Every structure is written in structure tokens, then in C-alpha cells.
Amino acid sequence: MPKGEPSLECWSPSWPPRGRRLAPASRLTDEEGEAQALWTLGGRSGTQSARIDAEDLARAPLSAIAAPAAAARLAFESVPAAAVAGIVLSPPVVVAVQARYGNLVPTSSTDIQLHLSRGTLVGAGPGSAIGGRATFGGLHIDEPGTGYVLSASAEGLTGTQTEPFPVATGTAAELLAAAGDGQEAAAGSPVAISPEVLVRDADGNGIAGVSVTFTVTNGGGSVAPGSVVTGNDGRAASDGWTLGTAAGANPAQIQDVKCAIRHLRARAAEYGLDPDRIGAWGGSAGGQLVALLGSADAAVGFDGVGEFQGISSEVQAVIAISAITDFTSPDELRDNYSRAFRTWPDLHAGHSLEPVSGPIDPAPETITTRMAAFLDQHLR
């Protein structure tokens, strides 16, 4: 190129490499027709381009390949904007190993750890980068809340963290009686403790905003208000339950149990059950219910409520564990756990349980085995 002709000029392609520059951007050729400039590549790895322009001459293209530098930092490539308690995070969390200017380091296989700002990130074991990326599938957070932050760390690299994100409560899966069950009061008067329920998801978290309806199913009386919405803890309570004016028991619990047996027997073929061989076992209050189930036939009157009328609720075997069976016994009614539970299945001489004053003997595993043998014997 003749001396003094205008020379080098940087060409900006459609994807300009970050930090690119030619210095100087323009200069004149020397006596030999040559001109030089310092080309500093941009921070992105891959092919980068420049061009040379001179008056009345065709452009001359230039290209260079920018190789990734050494691993320097971590960066989230995929993170949750929100999550649901107990549900696997989707899409999976992906952490990349990057060089100084944000280029992926595909040769890195470093171990990466994830951390949660509070609570437990279930399934968050260390993950090794493959091709410069570590993918964490199967992660979930079981406690709802706001302001969760996920961070990633690796030895010798600058860590990274997400923006705060919320974890919503899961779907309602369980309704439990939390207070007010099993009380006694004068006919026509309110019970001392208002009925209260707890609505939870599959992980045991309380579900807010669920409408719960309290309904009297036997004995008359009233519950007010009839419908209540659960609070932030998943609980809902009525203002009070006033019993009916007729003295006597309100046997809703045993009626429910008998209805459940009728249901099983009615659909035995669908469930793969033998309708002539049904047993039941329960502990404490459940033990009392199965004792009633095994001793109260249709003539007692507990079968007149619920579906599947006309189908028997009888069972062929019962194990009542720690159930009150003798209402004339002060020991049974007081039950301060200092006595042996004589209502456990007496499957061998001298069998007793003393949960507080001594170790359980026999062991729970042995009790379970003997219970299974008892049911197997009486349901054959």
C-alpha cells in the first residue's frame, strides 16, 4: 500500500465481541506501505472479526479465535422464579462455570454445592460440572415462605446467588381434628373447647384460605359458624358447639368407622378384598373405636347413619391397643401411664407395656409381628 494511504478501521459485526478495540482505529501506511494496530479481543470466547478499509480499495477481513480463560466464577443459568412447597423445582437448577468475562469453561468438572438461605433444600448434594455445567434435578423445599435465596459455591471460584423468590404452600391433602374432640357436657349446653381443624399439604404444612364446614351429624345441637376459612397456620375453629337436648352419646366416630367397613365390604371385589375376612386394629382412642366395632352389632343402632345401608359392618378380628374397656375402673379412666397397659393384646403370659416407668417389652417390632400373627390366625 503506498505511503500515506488511510488504513486500519475496526468493523463492527452483528454480534460485536465485548471489549473489542483496534488501537489506533485509523492510521497512515509507512514507507513500506505497511500500517499496524493493536487488536485486543473481546471478552466472549469464539470467533471474532475485524476489517481493514482503505480509500478506493476492497475491504480486507480479519478474524481471530478467542479461547476461554481459566475458570473464575459460577453463574446460575436456570433458577426458579417461584416454587411450591414439596414440589420438585422446575426447570432444574443449572450452574455454569465461567471464566473472567463470562465465557463457559467447558473443560471444568469442578464440584459445586448449593445452599439455601434458610430451611432445608431437599436433594441438594454436591454436583460435578459436566462440560462446564452442573444440573441439579429433584430439588424441593418443603416449607412455604418468602425471601428464599439459593446460592452456589465451589472451591477457588467466586460464588453466585439468586434473587429472592417465594415458596408457595402446596395443595390441601389432609384434614385433621386439632381440638374439641371427645368432650362431655350437659345436654343442650356448649362444650368447653370449640371444635378446631387443621388442613395440611402432603408435607404437613398448614394450608391457608381453605373453607371448612362444621356440621352436626348426630344428636342435634348446633355448631356456629357453619363455615370458617383456615388462617395462615392452616387452622380453622368454630365459635362453639352446643350439644343437642337429648342426653346420651353422640356416636359420630363409631358411625364413621362402621360406614368405612360397609364401604370396604361393598367394594371388596374392586379392592381385591375378601368380604368375609376383615379385621381392624387401633390404639388409644382408635383402640376404643375398634373395640366398639367388634362388639356392637347392627342392633345397637350405630349402623343407621351413612352410605351402604343394608351391608354388614361386622369384622372378624379386632386388636384394641391401650383402649379404655372398663368405664367402672378408676385406673382406666385416669390412665396416667404409670400402670401397665393391660388392654394391649395379651398374646402371652405376663405381657405388659410401661412406656414411662420402663422400656417397652416386648419391642414394638415384636408386637407388630404378634399382631400380624393374630390377624392371620383369625382371618383365615
URWOGI-V798001 format. One record per residue. N is the residue number from 0. RES is the residue in one letter. SS is DSSP state (h for helix, s for strand, l for the rest). BURIAL is + if it has 16 or more other C-alpha atoms within 10 Angstrom, else -. D_FIRST is the distance of its C-alpha to the first C-alpha in whole Angstrom. Layout:
# URWOGI-V798001
n=N res=RES ss=SS burial=BURIAL d_first=D_FIRST
n=N res=RES ss=SS burial=BURIAL d_first=D_FIRST
This chain:
# URWOGI-V798001
n=0 res=M ss=l burial=+ d_first=0
n=1 res=P ss=l burial=- d_first=4
n=2 res=K ss=l burial=- d_first=7
n=3 res=G ss=l burial=- d_first=9
n=4 res=E ss=l burial=- d_first=7
n=5 res=P ss=s burial=+ d_first=9
n=6 res=S ss=l burial=+ d_first=9
n=7 res=L ss=l burial=+ d_first=12
n=8 res=E ss=s burial=+ d_first=15
n=9 res=C ss=l burial=+ d_first=18
n=10 res=W ss=l burial=+ d_first=20
n=11 res=S ss=l burial=- d_first=23
n=12 res=P ss=l burial=- d_first=25
n=13 res=S ss=l burial=- d_first=29
n=14 res=W ss=l burial=- d_first=30
n=15 res=P ss=l burial=- d_first=28
n=16 res=P ss=l burial=+ d_first=29
n=17 res=R ss=l burial=- d_first=31
n=18 res=G ss=l burial=- d_first=29
n=19 res=R ss=l burial=+ d_first=26
n=20 res=R ss=s burial=+ d_first=23
n=21 res=L ss=s burial=+ d_first=19
n=22 res=A ss=s burial=- d_first=19
n=23 res=P ss=l burial=- d_first=18
n=24 res=A ss=l burial=- d_first=17
n=25 res=S ss=l burial=+ d_first=15
n=26 res=R ss=l burial=+ d_first=13
n=27 res=L ss=s burial=+ d_first=10
n=28 res=T ss=l burial=+ d_first=7
n=29 res=D ss=l burial=- d_first=9
n=30 res=E ss=l burial=- d_first=9
n=31 res=E ss=l burial=- d_first=8
n=32 res=G ss=l burial=- d_first=4
n=33 res=E ss=l burial=- d_first=7
n=34 res=A ss=l burial=+ d_first=9
n=35 res=Q ss=l burial=- d_first=12
n=36 res=A ss=l burial=- d_first=15
n=37 res=L ss=s burial=- d_first=19
n=38 res=W ss=s burial=- d_first=20
n=39 res=T ss=s burial=- d_first=24
n=40 res=L ss=l burial=+ d_first=26
n=41 res=G ss=l burial=+ d_first=28
n=42 res=G ss=l burial=+ d_first=32
n=43 res=R ss=l burial=+ d_first=33
n=44 res=S ss=l burial=+ d_first=32
n=45 res=G ss=s burial=- d_first=31
n=46 res=T ss=s burial=- d_first=27
n=47 res=Q ss=s burial=+ d_first=25
n=48 res=S ss=s burial=+ d_first=22
n=49 res=A ss=s burial=+ d_first=19
n=50 res=R ss=s burial=- d_first=16
n=51 res=I ss=s burial=+ d_first=12
n=52 res=D ss=l burial=+ d_first=12
n=53 res=A ss=l burial=+ d_first=9
n=54 res=E ss=l burial=- d_first=11
n=55 res=D ss=l burial=- d_first=12
n=56 res=L ss=l burial=- d_first=10
n=57 res=A ss=l burial=- d_first=12
n=58 res=R ss=l burial=- d_first=13
n=59 res=A ss=s burial=- d_first=13
n=60 res=P ss=s burial=- d_first=16
n=61 res=L ss=s burial=- d_first=17
n=62 res=S ss=s burial=- d_first=21
n=63 res=A ss=s burial=- d_first=23
n=64 res=I ss=s burial=- d_first=27
n=65 res=A ss=s burial=- d_first=29
n=66 res=A ss=l burial=- d_first=32
n=67 res=P ss=l burial=+ d_first=35
n=68 res=A ss=l burial=+ d_first=36
n=69 res=A ss=l burial=- d_first=40
n=70 res=A ss=l burial=+ d_first=43
n=71 res=A ss=l burial=+ d_first=44
n=72 res=R ss=s burial=+ d_first=46
n=73 res=L ss=s burial=+ d_first=48
n=74 res=A ss=s burial=+ d_first=48
n=75 res=F ss=s burial=+ d_first=50
n=76 res=E ss=s burial=- d_first=49
n=77 res=S ss=s burial=+ d_first=52
n=78 res=V ss=l burial=+ d_first=55
n=79 res=P ss=l burial=+ d_first=58
n=80 res=A ss=l burial=- d_first=58
n=81 res=A ss=s burial=- d_first=62
n=82 res=A ss=s burial=+ d_first=65
n=83 res=V ss=s burial=+ d_first=68
n=84 res=A ss=l burial=+ d_first=71
n=85 res=G ss=l burial=+ d_first=71
n=86 res=I ss=l burial=+ d_first=69
n=87 res=V ss=l burial=+ d_first=66
n=88 res=L ss=l burial=+ d_first=63
n=89 res=S ss=l burial=+ d_first=60
n=90 res=P ss=l burial=- d_first=58
n=91 res=P ss=l burial=+ d_first=58
n=92 res=V ss=s burial=+ d_first=56
n=93 res=V ss=s burial=+ d_first=53
n=94 res=V ss=s burial=+ d_first=51
n=95 res=A ss=s burial=+ d_first=47
n=96 res=V ss=s burial=+ d_first=46
n=97 res=Q ss=s burial=+ d_first=43
n=98 res=A ss=l burial=+ d_first=40
n=99 res=R ss=l burial=- d_first=39
n=100 res=Y ss=l burial=+ d_first=37
n=101 res=G ss=l burial=+ d_first=39
n=102 res=N ss=l burial=+ d_first=38
n=103 res=L ss=s burial=+ d_first=41
n=104 res=V ss=l burial=+ d_first=41
n=105 res=P ss=l burial=+ d_first=43
n=106 res=T ss=l burial=- d_first=44
n=107 res=S ss=l burial=+ d_first=46
n=108 res=S ss=l burial=+ d_first=50
n=109 res=T ss=l burial=+ d_first=51
n=110 res=D ss=s burial=- d_first=55
n=111 res=I ss=s burial=+ d_first=55
n=112 res=Q ss=s burial=+ d_first=58
n=113 res=L ss=s burial=+ d_first=59
n=114 res=H ss=s burial=+ d_first=61
n=115 res=L ss=s burial=+ d_first=63
n=116 res=S ss=l burial=- d_first=64
n=117 res=R ss=l burial=- d_first=68
n=118 res=G ss=l burial=- d_first=70
n=119 res=T ss=l burial=- d_first=69
n=120 res=L ss=s burial=+ d_first=66
n=121 res=V ss=s burial=- d_first=68
n=122 res=G ss=l burial=- d_first=66
n=123 res=A ss=l burial=+ d_first=64
n=124 res=G ss=l burial=- d_first=63
n=125 res=P ss=l burial=- d_first=60
n=126 res=G ss=s burial=+ d_first=57
n=127 res=S ss=s burial=+ d_first=55
n=128 res=A ss=l burial=+ d_first=51
n=129 res=I ss=s burial=+ d_first=50
n=130 res=G ss=l burial=- d_first=46
n=131 res=G ss=l burial=+ d_first=46
n=132 res=R ss=s burial=+ d_first=49
n=133 res=A ss=s burial=+ d_first=52
n=134 res=T ss=s burial=+ d_first=55
n=135 res=F ss=s burial=+ d_first=58
n=136 res=G ss=l burial=- d_first=60
n=137 res=G ss=l burial=- d_first=64
n=138 res=L ss=l burial=+ d_first=64
n=139 res=H ss=s burial=+ d_first=67
n=140 res=I ss=s burial=+ d_first=68
n=141 res=D ss=l burial=+ d_first=72
n=142 res=E ss=l burial=+ d_first=73
n=143 res=P ss=l burial=+ d_first=72
n=144 res=G ss=s burial=+ d_first=70
n=145 res=T ss=s burial=- d_first=67
n=146 res=G ss=s burial=- d_first=64
n=147 res=Y ss=s burial=+ d_first=64
n=148 res=V ss=l burial=- d_first=61
n=149 res=L ss=s burial=+ d_first=59
n=150 res=S ss=s burial=+ d_first=57
n=151 res=A ss=s burial=+ d_first=55
n=152 res=S ss=s burial=+ d_first=55
n=153 res=A ss=l burial=+ d_first=53
n=154 res=E ss=l burial=- d_first=54
n=155 res=G ss=l burial=- d_first=51
n=156 res=L ss=l burial=+ d_first=49
n=157 res=T ss=s burial=- d_first=49
n=158 res=G ss=l burial=+ d_first=52
n=159 res=T ss=s burial=+ d_first=52
n=160 res=Q ss=s burial=+ d_first=54
n=161 res=T ss=l burial=+ d_first=55
n=162 res=E ss=l burial=- d_first=56
n=163 res=P ss=l burial=- d_first=60
n=164 res=F ss=s burial=+ d_first=61
n=165 res=P ss=s burial=+ d_first=65
n=166 res=V ss=s burial=+ d_first=67
n=167 res=A ss=s burial=+ d_first=70
n=168 res=T ss=l burial=+ d_first=73
n=169 res=G ss=l burial=+ d_first=74
n=170 res=T ss=l burial=+ d_first=76
n=171 res=A ss=l burial=+ d_first=80
n=172 res=A ss=l burial=- d_first=82
n=173 res=E ss=s burial=- d_first=85
n=174 res=L ss=s burial=- d_first=88
n=175 res=L ss=s burial=- d_first=90
n=176 res=A ss=s burial=- d_first=93
n=177 res=A ss=s burial=- d_first=92
n=178 res=A ss=s burial=- d_first=96
n=179 res=G ss=l burial=+ d_first=99
n=180 res=D ss=l burial=- d_first=100
n=181 res=G ss=l burial=- d_first=104
n=182 res=Q ss=l burial=- d_first=105
n=183 res=E ss=l burial=- d_first=109
n=184 res=A ss=l burial=- d_first=111
n=185 res=A ss=l burial=- d_first=114
n=186 res=A ss=l burial=+ d_first=114
n=187 res=G ss=l burial=+ d_first=112
n=188 res=S ss=l burial=- d_first=111
n=189 res=P ss=s burial=+ d_first=107
n=190 res=V ss=l burial=+ d_first=106
n=191 res=A ss=l burial=- d_first=105
n=192 res=I ss=l burial=- d_first=101
n=193 res=S ss=l burial=+ d_first=99
n=194 res=P ss=l burial=+ d_first=97
n=195 res=E ss=s burial=+ d_first=93
n=196 res=V ss=s burial=+ d_first=91
n=197 res=L ss=s burial=+ d_first=87
n=198 res=V ss=s burial=+ d_first=85
n=199 res=R ss=s burial=+ d_first=82
n=200 res=D ss=l burial=+ d_first=79
n=201 res=A ss=l burial=- d_first=79
n=202 res=D ss=l burial=+ d_first=77
n=203 res=G ss=l burial=+ d_first=80
n=204 res=N ss=l burial=+ d_first=79
n=205 res=G ss=s burial=+ d_first=81
n=206 res=I ss=l burial=+ d_first=80
n=207 res=A ss=l burial=+ d_first=80
n=208 res=G ss=l burial=+ d_first=81
n=209 res=V ss=l burial=+ d_first=83
n=210 res=S ss=s burial=- d_first=86
n=211 res=V ss=s burial=+ d_first=89
n=212 res=T ss=s burial=- d_first=92
n=213 res=F ss=l burial=+ d_first=96
n=214 res=T ss=l burial=- d_first=99
n=215 res=V ss=l burial=+ d_first=102
n=216 res=T ss=l burial=- d_first=103
n=217 res=N ss=l burial=- d_first=107
n=218 res=G ss=l burial=+ d_first=110
n=219 res=G ss=l burial=- d_first=109
n=220 res=G ss=l burial=+ d_first=108
n=221 res=S ss=s burial=+ d_first=104
n=222 res=V ss=s burial=+ d_first=101
n=223 res=A ss=s burial=+ d_first=99
n=224 res=P ss=l burial=- d_first=96
n=225 res=G ss=l burial=- d_first=96
n=226 res=S ss=s burial=- d_first=92
n=227 res=V ss=s burial=+ d_first=90
n=228 res=V ss=s burial=+ d_first=86
n=229 res=T ss=l burial=+ d_first=85
n=230 res=G ss=l burial=+ d_first=83
n=231 res=N ss=l burial=- d_first=80
n=232 res=D ss=l burial=- d_first=82
n=233 res=G ss=l burial=+ d_first=83
n=234 res=R ss=s burial=+ d_first=87
n=235 res=A ss=s burial=+ d_first=89
n=236 res=A ss=s burial=+ d_first=93
n=237 res=S ss=l burial=+ d_first=95
n=238 res=D ss=l burial=- d_first=98
n=239 res=G ss=s burial=+ d_first=101
n=240 res=W ss=s burial=+ d_first=103
n=241 res=T ss=s burial=+ d_first=106
n=242 res=L ss=l burial=+ d_first=108
n=243 res=G ss=l burial=+ d_first=111
n=244 res=T ss=l burial=- d_first=114
n=245 res=A ss=l burial=- d_first=116
n=246 res=A ss=l burial=- d_first=116
n=247 res=G ss=l burial=- d_first=115
n=248 res=A ss=l burial=- d_first=112
n=249 res=N ss=l burial=+ d_first=108
n=250 res=P ss=l burial=- d_first=107
n=251 res=A ss=h burial=- d_first=104
n=252 res=Q ss=h burial=- d_first=102
n=253 res=I ss=h burial=+ d_first=105
n=254 res=Q ss=h burial=+ d_first=105
n=255 res=D ss=h burial=+ d_first=101
n=256 res=V ss=h burial=+ d_first=101
n=257 res=K ss=h burial=+ d_first=104
n=258 res=C ss=h burial=+ d_first=102
n=259 res=A ss=h burial=+ d_first=99
n=260 res=I ss=h burial=+ d_first=101
n=261 res=R ss=h burial=+ d_first=102
n=262 res=H ss=h burial=+ d_first=99
n=263 res=L ss=h burial=+ d_first=98
n=264 res=R ss=h burial=+ d_first=101
n=265 res=A ss=h burial=+ d_first=100
n=266 res=R ss=l burial=- d_first=97
n=267 res=A ss=h burial=- d_first=98
n=268 res=A ss=h burial=- d_first=97
n=269 res=E ss=h burial=- d_first=93
n=270 res=Y ss=h burial=- d_first=93
n=271 res=G ss=l burial=- d_first=94
n=272 res=L ss=l burial=- d_first=97
n=273 res=D ss=l burial=- d_first=101
n=274 res=P ss=l burial=+ d_first=103
n=275 res=D ss=l burial=- d_first=106
n=276 res=R ss=l burial=+ d_first=104
n=277 res=I ss=l burial=+ d_first=103
n=278 res=G ss=s burial=+ d_first=103
n=279 res=A ss=s burial=+ d_first=102
n=280 res=W ss=s burial=+ d_first=101
n=281 res=G ss=s burial=+ d_first=100
n=282 res=G ss=s burial=+ d_first=100
n=283 res=S ss=l burial=- d_first=102
n=284 res=A ss=h burial=- d_first=102
n=285 res=G ss=h burial=+ d_first=101
n=286 res=G ss=h burial=+ d_first=104
n=287 res=Q ss=h burial=+ d_first=106
n=288 res=L ss=h burial=+ d_first=105
n=289 res=V ss=h burial=+ d_first=105
n=290 res=A ss=h burial=+ d_first=108
n=291 res=L ss=h burial=+ d_first=109
n=292 res=L ss=h burial=+ d_first=107
n=293 res=G ss=h burial=+ d_first=109
n=294 res=S ss=h burial=- d_first=113
n=295 res=A ss=l burial=+ d_first=113
n=296 res=D ss=l burial=+ d_first=113
n=297 res=A ss=h burial=- d_first=113
n=298 res=A ss=h burial=- d_first=117
n=299 res=V ss=h burial=- d_first=115
n=300 res=G ss=l burial=- d_first=113
n=301 res=F ss=l burial=+ d_first=110
n=302 res=D ss=l burial=+ d_first=109
n=303 res=G ss=l burial=- d_first=109
n=304 res=V ss=l burial=- d_first=106
n=305 res=G ss=l burial=- d_first=103
n=306 res=E ss=l burial=- d_first=101
n=307 res=F ss=l burial=+ d_first=103
n=308 res=Q ss=l burial=- d_first=106
n=309 res=G ss=l burial=- d_first=109
n=310 res=I ss=l burial=- d_first=107
n=311 res=S ss=l burial=+ d_first=108
n=312 res=S ss=l burial=+ d_first=106
n=313 res=E ss=l burial=+ d_first=108
n=314 res=V ss=l burial=+ d_first=107
n=315 res=Q ss=l burial=- d_first=108
n=316 res=A ss=s burial=+ d_first=107
n=317 res=V ss=s burial=+ d_first=106
n=318 res=I ss=s burial=+ d_first=105
n=319 res=A ss=s burial=+ d_first=105
n=320 res=I ss=s burial=+ d_first=104
n=321 res=S ss=l burial=+ d_first=105
n=322 res=A ss=l burial=+ d_first=107
n=323 res=I ss=l burial=+ d_first=109
n=324 res=T ss=l burial=- d_first=112
n=325 res=D ss=l burial=- d_first=115
n=326 res=F ss=l burial=- d_first=116
n=327 res=T ss=l burial=- d_first=119
n=328 res=S ss=l burial=- d_first=117
n=329 res=P ss=h burial=- d_first=116
n=330 res=D ss=h burial=- d_first=114
n=331 res=E ss=h burial=+ d_first=112
n=332 res=L ss=h burial=- d_first=112
n=333 res=R ss=h burial=- d_first=111
n=334 res=D ss=l burial=- d_first=108
n=335 res=N ss=l burial=- d_first=107
n=336 res=Y ss=l burial=- d_first=105
n=337 res=S ss=l burial=- d_first=108
n=338 res=R ss=l burial=- d_first=110
n=339 res=A ss=l burial=+ d_first=109
n=340 res=F ss=l burial=+ d_first=108
n=341 res=R ss=l burial=+ d_first=111
n=342 res=T ss=l burial=+ d_first=109
n=343 res=W ss=l burial=+ d_first=107
n=344 res=P ss=l burial=+ d_first=107
n=345 res=D ss=l burial=- d_first=110
n=346 res=L ss=l burial=- d_first=109
n=347 res=H ss=l burial=- d_first=111
n=348 res=A ss=l burial=- d_first=114
n=349 res=G ss=l burial=- d_first=113
n=350 res=H ss=l burial=- d_first=109
n=351 res=S ss=l burial=+ d_first=108
n=352 res=L ss=l burial=+ d_first=105
n=353 res=E ss=l burial=- d_first=105
n=354 res=P ss=l burial=- d_first=101
n=355 res=V ss=l burial=- d_first=102
n=356 res=S ss=l burial=- d_first=105
n=357 res=G ss=l burial=- d_first=103
n=358 res=P ss=l burial=- d_first=101
n=359 res=I ss=l burial=- d_first=101
n=360 res=D ss=l burial=- d_first=103
n=361 res=P ss=l burial=- d_first=102
n=362 res=A ss=l burial=- d_first=98
n=363 res=P ss=h burial=- d_first=97
n=364 res=E ss=h burial=- d_first=95
n=365 res=T ss=h burial=- d_first=99
n=366 res=I ss=h burial=+ d_first=100
n=367 res=T ss=h burial=- d_first=98
n=368 res=T ss=h burial=- d_first=99
n=369 res=R ss=h burial=- d_first=102
n=370 res=M ss=h burial=+ d_first=102
n=371 res=A ss=h burial=- d_first=100
n=372 res=A ss=h burial=- d_first=103
n=373 res=F ss=h burial=+ d_first=105
n=374 res=L ss=h burial=+ d_first=103
n=375 res=D ss=h burial=- d_first=103
n=376 res=Q ss=h burial=- d_first=107
n=377 res=H ss=h burial=- d_first=108
n=378 res=L ss=l burial=- d_first=105
n=379 res=R ss=l burial=- d_first=106
